[in-house]
Amino acid sequence: MSYYADQLREFFAHDVTDCAADYIEKLESQVTELESQLAEAKKGAERYEIIRKLHPHEFANLWRKNIGGEGLFDDLVDAAIKENQQ
């Protein structure tokens, strides 16, 4: 191998290592964000399943509480989930 080929190989190896480290760091950040989004989606799916199975009168009661300012709809549904689990 020539001196220049070795120098180029060493230069690009270092550059590639830095790029790979940056890429891995970026991917780890994206994975964290995706895990957060997945957790929120699962929570939303659980809320949907509870709401879907409610009797219309039960849903109307939640809706009235929300419209009446007794809480955010999601929070009211979460409370209903906790009540059903007990």
Secondary structure, 3 states (H helix, E strand, C coil): CCHHHHHHHHHHHHHHHHHHHHHHHHHHHHHHHHHHHHHHHHHHHHHHHHHHHCCHHHHHHHHHHHHCCCCCHHHHHHHHHHHHHC
